Amino acid sequence: MALTPDDVVTKQFQHVRFKEGFDPDEVDDFLDEIVVEWRKTIAENEELKAKLAAYESGATPARAAEPAPAPVIAEAPAPAPAATTGATAPAASAGIIELAQRLHDEHVAEGIAQRDQLIADAKAQAASIVSEAETRGREELSKLERERTSLEGRISELRNFERDYRAQLRSYIEGKLRDLETTATTSGQQPVSAIGL
């Protein structure tokens, strides 16, 4: 695959769930492609340099053997494109590397910014949850305190009612017993307790 600078610029990496950044395998594979293309470019550059050196070393004797200007002119334009291609290849590979480094730095910066944003959001959410829980806890404690006060008042009322009820019941029973004893003594009969019942 021939890798162009546009490929590096337009390359999109998949976001990974539950982790920050991009899929490391996908990024590594893409960088491996860049390395392969870069090595091809370097090999091509070395080959062109070798051809240029061979041409230059072979061109000097050819000029000496042929004094005619026509072959020299015909051969002169050939090294210019080779030199241009040789000079363009390192520039292109350096451009690709620079572009890849810039993209890497941008992705790292974007990842750091996302991480910082996620941390800030999480801290804000945690603070909100803690604040809400504390508020709810205070409200529940206040509610339970009011209920306790109400129940203690109700218990006190029931105890007073029980005490009053017992006192009234005792006085009523004692009154009935006195009535029973006075009724029994006035009629001249023996009290029930004397009969043995």
Secondary structure, DSSP 4 states (H G I P E B T S, - for coil): ----HHHHHH--PPBPTTSSSB-HHHHHHHHHHHHHHHHHHHHHHHHHHHHHHHHHHHHHHHHHH---HHHHHHHSTTHHHHHHHHHHHHHHHHHHHHHHHHHHHHHHHHHHHHHHHHHHHHHHHHHHHHHHHHHHHHHHHHHHHHHHHHHHHHHHHHHHHHHHHHHHHHHHHHHHHHHHHHHHHHTTPPPHHHHT-
